Amino acid sequence: MSTDAVVLIPSLHPDHLLTEYVDQLVTHGFHRILIVDDGSGPEYAALFEDLKTREGCTVIGYPVNGGKGHALKYGMQYVQQHFPEAPGVVTADSDGQHTAPDVLRVATAMLAHPDKLIVGSRDFKVDNVPGKSRAGNRLTSFFFALLYGKWLPDTQTGLRGIATGLIPLMLEVPGDRFEYEMNMLITCSGRHIPFHIVTIQTIYIEENRRTHFRPFHDSLRIYRQLFGNFFRYASASGLSTVLDILLFTVLDKWLLPLMGLCPDQMLLWNVSLQVVLATGIARICSAMFNFKANKSFVFQIDKCKGALPRYLLLAAVVMALSAGLVSTINAWFGWDKTAVKVVVDTGLFFLNYRIQRAWVFSNKYEAR
């Protein structure tokens, strides 16, 4: 079987296994193999020159290491310029973790689902997986599902299929090192690009000692990207709460009395009209601030038709859910309402974030 998909391999300090890997890819029908030398240095020049003699293998690169994300984007730009008719690229690692048959499976899935990001997924239940790798992947999968609503068994796989129509978006994804691959998943989730999972072999050679992944530094980069958007959302919510309290205080203590508006007027059930006005004005102003902050700072959407009505509807529904759940749980179990409200509102806070990301500030990507 032959395929026109480009196999894109970022490479740093490779050994003879990369040469063998290229030969295996050729045997499995790939005749467009693009290797990006990510600043390996002159001592690796002979190996890369040897790779250039392989059938269908092209080697490009640059002298200074830029990181895996930089190498992937550099390679995709090259594909756009030199292989514009290719159906897409399959990204693979050069450390022996991705077999040629698995690359072929991902390429086949990409051809069948050009509107989806194809994700090669390893099985972390097998015995040869190092404990740190198993725990790290399970943790990132859990948080990705919690924050972005998509369960991916393997968030750190480098074997992915990217159809030609998705390449322009992938070039806009931020990140130059290992965090780029996490940002790719976050971007696809936010732009409503579906994922298609392809099960692949789980291979760890010498307990993954050949990898250039730095457990502390690169994990920190990945988790910073994973939680970055949510932290911006939490910050915007916190600022909105502070603004609401400050405005209420200023209105209730100074502005409304100074203007002589309803200083002692009471409504039903001994509710002060002044408090109602101060609460209403403060809540409207803080809500508009929160809407603008979420739109521009958190979800970074320039234009989103109908976002404001959806935002207001969601705010009303969440407020009603909070009141209803707290009242019901208190009535059924007799638990303290304050404690129940803390738990309920924490859950609604995460739910609110996901709904705002998926519905209120929806930003669907149209493949080019």
C-alpha positions in Angstrom: 0.0 0.0 0.0 1.3 3.4 -0.9 0.2 6.7 0.6 0.9 10.4 -0.4 0.8 11.6 3.2 4.0 13.2 4.4 5.6 11.6 7.5 7.1 14.5 9.5 9.9 13.5 12.0 11.5 16.1 14.2 14.9 14.8 15.2 17.5 15.9 17.8 20.8 13.9 18.3 19.5 10.8 16.4 21.3 7.4 16.1 21.3 4.5 13.6 17.8 3.6 14.7 16.4 6.6 12.7 18.0 5.3 9.5 16.4 1.9 10.1 13.1 3.6 10.9 13.1 5.5 7.6 13.8 2.2 5.7 10.8 0.6 7.5 8.5 3.5 6.5 9.6 3.2 2.9 8.8 -0.5 3.1 5.3 0.3 4.3 4.6 2.5 1.3 5.6 6.0 2.4 7.5 7.9 -0.3 7.4 11.4 1.3 9.4 11.4 4.5 10.5 14.7 5.9 13.1 14.9 8.7 13.7 18.1 10.5 17.2 18.4 12.1 16.4 20.4 15.2 19.9 21.8 15.6 21.7 18.5 16.3 25.1 19.9 15.5 27.9 19.1 13.1 28.7 15.7 14.7 25.4 14.4 13.3 25.9 15.7 9.8 27.1 12.4 8.4 24.0 10.6 9.6 21.6 13.2 8.1 23.6 13.1 4.8 23.1 9.3 4.8 19.4 9.8 5.3 19.2 12.0 2.3 20.2 9.1 0.1 17.2 7.1 1.2 14.3 6.9 -1.3 11.7 9.6 -0.7 13.5 11.0 2.3 14.1 14.8 2.6 16.2 16.4 5.4 15.8 20.0 6.4 16.9 21.9 9.5 18.7 24.8 11.1 21.9 25.1 13.2 20.4 26.1 16.6 18.0 23.9 18.6 14.5 25.4 18.5 12.4 22.7 20.3 10.0 20.0 19.1 7.1 22.4 18.5 9.3 24.7 16.4 10.6 21.7 14.4 7.0 20.5 13.7 5.8 23.9 12.6 9.0 24.4 10.5 8.3 21.0 8.8 4.6 21.8 8.2 5.6 25.1 6.5 7.9 23.2 4.3 5.1 20.8 3.4 2.8 23.7 2.4 5.5 25.0 0.1 6.8 21.8 -1.5 4.0 19.3 -1.1 0.8 21.3 -1.5 -1.0 18.4 -3.1 -0.3 16.1 -0.1 -3.4 15.1 1.8 -1.7 15.9 5.1 1.1 15.0 7.5 1.7 12.3 10.1 4.0 13.5 12.8 6.1 10.8 14.3 9.0 10.7 16.9 12.5 9.6 16.0 13.2 7.7 19.2 11.7 4.4 18.2 8.3 4.7 20.0 6.2 4.7 16.8 6.2 1.7 14.5 5.8 2.0 10.7 2.5 -0.1 10.8 1.1 2.4 13.4 2.1 5.3 11.2 0.3 3.7 8.3 -2.8 3.2 10.5 -2.8 6.9 11.5 -2.3 8.0 7.9 -5.2 5.8 6.8 -7.4 7.3 9.5 -6.4 10.8 8.4 -7.5 10.1 4.8 -10.8 8.7 6.1 -11.4 11.6 8.5 -9.8 14.8 7.1 -11.9 17.0 9.3 -10.5 15.4 12.5 -7.2 15.5 14.4 -6.0 11.9 14.4 -4.4 10.9 17.7 -2.3 7.8 18.1 -3.1 6.5 21.6 -0.9 4.1 23.7 -2.2 1.7 26.2 -0.8 2.6 29.6 -2.1 -0.5 31.3 0.6 -2.7 29.8 3.5 -3.9 32.0 6.4 -2.2 30.1 5.2 1.4 30.8 7.4 3.2 33.4 5.4 4.2 36.5 6.1 7.9 36.1 4.9 7.9 32.5 1.7 6.0 33.4 0.9 8.4 36.3 1.8 11.5 34.3 -0.4 10.6 31.3 -3.4 9.6 33.5 -3.2 12.9 35.4 -3.0 15.0 32.2 -5.9 13.0 30.7 -8.0 13.6 33.8 -7.4 17.4 33.8 -7.9 17.7 30.1 -11.3 16.0 30.4 -12.2 18.2 33.4 -11.3 21.5 31.7 -12.0 20.8 28.1 -14.6 18.1 28.1 -12.8 15.6 26.0 -11.4 12.3 27.3 -8.1 11.5 25.5 -6.3 8.3 26.8 -3.0 9.6 25.6 -2.4 13.4 25.7 1.3 13.3 25.2 1.6 11.1 22.1 3.6 12.5 19.2 2.0 10.3 16.6 -0.8 12.4 15.0 -2.4 12.8 11.7 -3.1 16.4 10.5 -5.0 16.8 7.2 -3.9 19.6 4.9 -6.9 21.7 5.7 -5.9 21.8 9.4 -2.3 22.7 8.8 -2.9 26.6 8.8 -4.4 26.3 12.3 -1.6 24.1 13.6 0.9 26.8 12.5 -1.0 29.3 14.7 -0.8 27.1 17.8 1.7 28.7 20.3 4.7 26.8 21.8 8.1 25.8 20.5 8.9 22.9 22.7 7.0 19.9 24.1 4.1 22.1 25.3 3.2 22.6 21.6 1.6 19.2 21.4 -0.7 20.0 24.4 -1.5 23.4 22.9 -2.5 21.6 19.7 -5.1 19.5 21.7 -6.4 22.6 23.6 -6.7 24.6 20.3 -8.6 21.8 18.6 -11.0 21.4 21.5 -11.7 25.1 21.6 -12.2 25.3 17.8 -14.6 22.3 17.8 -12.3 20.0 15.8 -13.1 16.4 16.7 -10.5 13.9 17.8 -10.2 10.4 16.2 -8.3 7.9 18.4 -6.2 5.2 16.8 -4.8 2.6 19.2 -1.0 2.1 18.7 1.7 -0.1 20.3 3.1 1.0 23.6 6.9 1.0 23.2 9.4 2.2 25.8 13.0 1.5 24.9 15.3 1.4 27.9 12.5 2.9 30.0 12.4 5.9 27.6 16.0 7.0 28.3 16.5 8.1 24.7 13.8 10.8 24.9 14.8 14.5 25.1 11.8 15.2 27.4 12.9 16.8 30.6 10.5 15.6 33.4 10.5 18.7 35.5 11.0 21.6 33.0 8.9 20.2 30.2 6.1 18.9 32.5 5.9 22.4 34.0 5.5 23.9 30.5 2.8 21.4 29.6 0.8 22.0 32.8 1.2 25.7 32.5 -0.5 25.4 29.1 -3.1 23.0 30.4 -4.2 25.2 33.2 -3.3 28.6 31.7 -6.7 29.3 30.2 -8.6 28.2 33.3 -6.4 30.4 35.5 -7.3 33.4 33.3 -10.9 32.5 33.7 -10.6 32.2 37.5 -8.7 35.6 37.6 -11.5 37.3 35.6 -14.1 35.8 37.9 -12.2 37.0 41.0 -11.8 40.5 39.6 -15.5 40.6 38.8 -16.4 39.6 42.3 -14.1 42.3 43.8 -15.6 44.9 41.4 -19.1 43.8 42.4 -18.4 44.3 46.1 -16.6 47.6 45.6 -19.4 49.1 43.4 -22.1 47.9 45.9 -20.2 49.5 48.8 -19.7 52.8 47.0 -23.3 53.0 45.8 -24.8 51.9 49.1 -22.7 54.0 51.4 -22.0 57.2 49.4 -23.5 57.7 45.9 -27.1 56.7 46.4 -27.4 58.6 49.8 -25.6 61.6 48.2 -28.1 61.7 45.4 -30.9 61.5 47.9 -32.4 58.4 46.3 -34.6 56.3 48.5 -32.6 56.6 51.7 -35.1 54.9 54.0 -37.7 53.4 51.6 -38.5 49.8 52.2 -40.0 47.2 49.9 -41.7 43.9 50.8 -40.4 41.8 53.6 -38.3 44.8 55.0 -36.0 44.8 51.9 -34.3 48.1 51.4 -34.8 49.8 48.0 -31.3 51.3 48.4 -29.8 47.8 48.8 -31.7 46.5 45.8 -30.6 49.4 43.6 -27.0 49.1 44.8 -27.0 45.3 44.3 -28.6 45.6 40.8 -26.3 48.3 39.4 -23.2 46.6 40.9 -24.1 43.2 39.5 -24.9 44.6 36.0 -21.6 46.4 35.9 -19.5 43.5 37.2 -21.3 41.1 34.8 -20.5 43.3 31.8 -16.9 43.4 32.9 -16.8 39.7 33.3 -18.3 39.2 29.9 -15.7 41.5 28.2 -12.9 39.9 30.2 -13.9 36.4 29.3 -14.4 37.3 25.6 -11.1 39.2 25.1 -8.8 37.9 27.8 -9.9 34.3 28.6 -11.2 32.9 25.4 -9.7 35.5 23.1 -12.5 35.8 20.7 -12.7 38.9 18.4 -16.2 38.4 17.1 -18.8 35.9 18.4 -22.4 36.6 17.3 -25.0 36.1 20.0 -22.4 35.6 22.8 -24.0 38.2 25.2 -27.5 36.7 25.2 -26.0 33.2 25.7 -23.8 34.6 28.5 -26.8 36.2 30.3 -28.9 33.1 29.8 -26.2 30.9 31.2 -25.7 33.2 34.2 -29.4 33.0 35.0 -29.4 29.2 34.7 -26.3 28.8 36.9 -27.8 31.1 39.5 -31.1 29.2 39.5 -29.2 25.9 39.7 -27.2 27.1 42.6 -30.2 28.2 44.6 -32.2 25.1 43.7 -29.5 22.6 44.5 -28.5 24.2 47.8 -32.2 24.4 48.9 -32.9 20.8 47.8 -29.8 19.2 49.4 -30.4 21.2 52.6 -34.1 20.0 52.7 -33.3 16.4 52.0 -30.2 15.8 54.1 -30.3 18.7 56.6 -26.7 19.7 55.7 -25.4 23.2 56.4 -26.4 25.5 53.6 -23.1 27.3 53.5 -21.1 24.2 53.2 -23.4 22.8 50.5 -23.2 26.1 48.6 -19.4 25.9 48.6 -19.4 22.4 47.1 -22.2 23.2 44.6 -20.8 26.5 43.4 -17.3 24.9 43.0 -18.8 22.3 40.7 -20.9 24.9 38.8 -17.7 27.0 38.5 -16.0 24.3 36.4 -19.2 23.5 34.5 -19.7 27.2 33.8 -16.2 27.4 32.4 -16.7 24.5 30.0 -20.1 25.7 28.8 -18.7 29.2 28.2 -15.8 27.7 26.2 -18.0 25.3 24.2 -21.2 27.4 23.7 -21.1 31.0 24.8 -17.8 31.9 23.1 -17.9 29.2 20.5 -15.2 29.6 17.8 -15.6 26.8 15.2 -12.7 26.4 12.8 -13.4 26.1 9.1 -10.7 24.0 7.3 -9.2 25.8 4.4 
